[in-house]
Structures are given as structure tokens and as C-alpha cells.
Amino acid sequence: MGKSYIYLMLAIVFEIIATTFLKKSSEFTRLVPSVITIIGYSAAFYFLSLTLRQIPVGITYAIWSGVGIVAITVIGIVVFKQTPDWPAILGMALIVIGVIIINVFSKMGTHGS
């Protein structure tokens, strides 16, 4: 795995942390979750910018959003007791399938350029 994919993984992790604490910030009325949210998104976008040096923006965004959607949904289920319905689950499954297809078959990613 190249450095760009490590940067992308870090960007995704920080985005997931930031989004989770955004929910906990209660519309930025709670200090600690609000600060974590701001730091998390700042770090996420920094690492995302490093990713874009090598991986095309479309591929980067597909992976970023696909992994983020699924991870935040799982966190929503476990932490916030939010239950997705079947159409939401099907939609997320299609997103995951799309990300896999892009990474395995597309020549746009770093493995094909």
C-alpha cells in the first residue's frame, strides 16, 4: 500500500471521528466535542489533500465517501442506536460494491496510472 492510501485511510479515520463528535457537539454547544470536531475535520482535509497528490480526485472521493458512509452508519447503530432501513442498507451495499469495482478494475487509480 502506497503512502497516498495511508494518507487516505488517515483522512477517513479523522473524518469519522469528526463526524461522530459533530453529533455529540449538540450543534456546537458543547466545547470538547466541538473542538474534537474542528480538529478532526482539519486533520481529515489535510490528509485528503496529501492523498490528492497521487490518487485522482474522483477515486479519492469515492473511497472517502463510501468508507465514511458505511463507518458512520455502523457508529450510528452502535453509539446512537439509529437503525437503517432496508433501502439504506441496500444503497450502502451498492456504494461498497462501487468502491470495490473502482479499486479493482479502474485504471484511474495509482495502480493503473
C-alpha positions as CSV (number, residue, x, y, z in Angstrom):
1,M,0.0,0.0,0.0
2,G,1.4,3.3,-1.0
3,K,1.7,6.5,1.1
4,S,-1.3,8.0,-0.7
5,Y,-3.5,5.2,0.5
6,I,-2.2,5.6,4.0
7,Y,-3.0,9.3,3.9
8,L,-6.4,8.4,2.6
9,M,-7.0,6.0,5.5
10,L,-5.9,8.7,8.0
11,A,-8.2,11.2,6.3
12,I,-11.1,8.8,6.6
13,V,-10.4,8.0,10.2
14,F,-10.2,11.7,11.2
15,E,-13.4,12.4,9.2
16,I,-15.2,9.6,11.0
17,I,-14.0,10.8,14.4
18,A,-15.0,14.4,13.5
19,T,-18.5,13.4,12.2
20,T,-19.1,11.3,15.3
21,F,-18.2,14.2,17.6
22,L,-20.2,16.6,15.4
23,K,-23.3,14.7,16.5
24,K,-22.1,14.8,20.1
25,S,-21.4,18.5,19.9
26,S,-25.1,19.3,20.1
27,E,-24.9,22.0,17.4
28,F,-21.5,23.2,18.7
29,T,-22.9,24.0,22.2
30,R,-20.6,21.5,23.9
31,L,-16.9,22.6,24.0
32,V,-14.9,19.4,24.0
33,P,-16.9,17.6,21.2
34,S,-16.9,20.8,19.2
35,V,-13.1,21.2,19.5
36,I,-12.6,17.5,18.5
37,T,-14.9,18.0,15.5
38,I,-12.9,21.0,14.3
39,I,-9.5,19.4,14.8
40,G,-10.8,16.1,13.2
41,Y,-12.1,17.8,10.1
42,S,-8.9,19.9,9.8
43,A,-6.7,16.8,10.0
44,A,-9.1,14.9,7.6
45,F,-8.8,17.6,5.0
46,Y,-5.1,17.9,5.4
47,F,-4.5,14.2,4.8
48,L,-7.1,14.3,2.0
49,S,-5.0,17.0,0.3
50,L,-1.9,14.8,0.6
51,T,-3.8,11.9,-1.0
52,L,-4.7,14.0,-4.0
53,R,-1.0,14.3,-5.0
54,Q,-1.2,10.7,-6.3
55,I,-4.8,9.5,-6.5
56,P,-7.3,11.2,-8.8
57,V,-10.0,13.2,-7.0
58,G,-12.8,11.0,-8.3
59,I,-11.3,7.9,-7.0
60,T,-10.3,9.5,-3.7
61,Y,-13.8,10.9,-3.2
62,A,-15.4,7.6,-4.0
63,I,-13.3,5.8,-1.4
64,W,-13.6,8.6,1.1
65,S,-17.4,8.9,0.9
66,G,-18.1,5.1,0.6
67,V,-16.0,4.1,3.6
68,G,-17.2,7.1,5.6
69,I,-20.9,6.4,4.9
70,V,-20.6,2.8,6.0
71,A,-18.4,3.5,9.0
72,I,-20.7,6.3,10.3
73,T,-23.7,4.1,9.8
74,V,-22.2,1.4,11.9
75,I,-21.3,4.0,14.6
76,G,-24.8,5.4,14.3
77,I,-26.2,1.9,15.0
78,V,-23.8,1.1,17.9
79,V,-23.4,4.5,19.6
80,F,-26.5,6.4,18.7
81,K,-29.0,3.5,18.4
82,Q,-30.0,4.5,14.9
83,T,-31.3,1.7,12.8
84,P,-31.1,2.0,9.0
85,D,-34.0,0.6,6.9
86,W,-33.5,-1.9,4.1
87,P,-33.3,0.7,1.3
88,A,-30.5,2.4,3.2
89,I,-28.7,-0.9,3.7
90,L,-29.1,-1.7,0.0
91,G,-27.9,1.7,-1.0
92,M,-24.8,1.4,1.2
93,A,-24.1,-2.1,-0.2
94,L,-24.2,-0.7,-3.7
95,I,-21.8,2.1,-2.7
96,V,-19.4,-0.5,-1.3
97,I,-19.7,-2.6,-4.4
98,G,-18.9,0.5,-6.5
99,V,-15.8,1.4,-4.4
100,I,-14.6,-2.2,-4.8
101,I,-15.2,-2.1,-8.6
102,I,-13.3,1.2,-8.9
103,N,-10.3,-0.1,-6.9
104,V,-10.1,-3.5,-8.6
105,F,-10.9,-2.6,-12.2
106,S,-10.4,1.1,-12.8
107,K,-7.2,2.3,-14.5
108,M,-7.7,5.8,-12.9
109,G,-6.2,4.8,-9.6
110,T,-2.5,4.9,-8.8
111,H,-2.2,1.1,-9.6
112,G,-3.2,1.9,-13.2
113,S,-1.6,5.2,-13.9
